[in-house]
Amino acid sequence: MTLRHGSGQALRLRLNAPLRVIFMVAVMMALLIITVDKLPTHGIDLYVLYQAGETFMQGGNPYAMELHFYTPPWSLALLGPLSLLPLRLAGFIWTFVALLTWALVLRKLGIGPASAALFMLNPFFVRGLLLGSYDWLVLGGILLPMEWGAWLLFLKPQITISHLAWWASEHGMKAAWQVYAPVGIFVAAAIMAGFWREPVLNEMWWNTSLGWKGIPVGLGLAALAFVNHDELLALAAMPFLAPYVGVQSWAVAMLPLTRNPVLMVLGVGAGWYFFWVGG
């Protein structure tokens, strides 16, 4: 770790490569320990997903549960086997894989270890871990060839729409049609078979969407993403455009800040201030 003061430049803190990796691993381990200690008592998202998988494995319809399960049916290919484990063990595995997937996603997006660790310290990200959110699974789609990754991205189409549109602009509408059409056909078949639950906004007391006020910001970020071929901006636009969005999904709005460590630190600090004081 070195502290440098250049002529006419602000004081800058730099970590060498091994220390950046150590910093990131330390943050991930701390988050894993804290989260596992809280799950399953605080992990309402994981609990709903676990119950949906259990209902499915018992031959029931998870969309008929009293708990509101909205996730598309192909998610049950993962949730079913997960529900065969004790809930606490499932929570540990879920959190460990979530952190690992996020690390790989951030690396794929070109974000270095130190900035990735700072990103993981933002309150929206931490809240997602404590809830047992599956945003990590959704964004894991960008790690795969799009014909497979689209199935993960469409697990939460309400927040991935800007990224899906960005991908289509980068690869052309013909490629997008070939990738997205199978998912759309599956969704249509599931709806007609009654194996689906339509989202009802009045039921979503947890909804943090900005509504119409967020649309100009989301469209602006999306436009910049298209013009500059910028995947981070496409991801950041997502929660601004969503009709319903959990607080944890706002983490992606901070992704562009990872390009500037100072802005990332300020963003994390402002986020925690919102949670502790403004929230």
Secondary structure, DSSP 8 states (H G I E B T S, - for coil): -EEE--TTS--EEE--HHHHHHHHHHHHHHHHHHHHHHTTTS-HHHHHHHHHHHHHHTT--GGGSSS---S-GGGHHHHHHHTTS-HHHHHHHHHHHHHHHHHHHHHHTT--HHHHHHHHTSHHHHHHHHHT--HHHHHGGGGS-HHHHHHHHTTSHHHHHHHHHHHHHHH-HHHHHHHHHHHHHHHHHHHHTT------GGG-TT----GGGGHHHHHHHHHHHHHHT-HHHHHHTHHHH-SS--GGGGGGGGGGGGGSHHHHHHHHHHHHHIIIII-
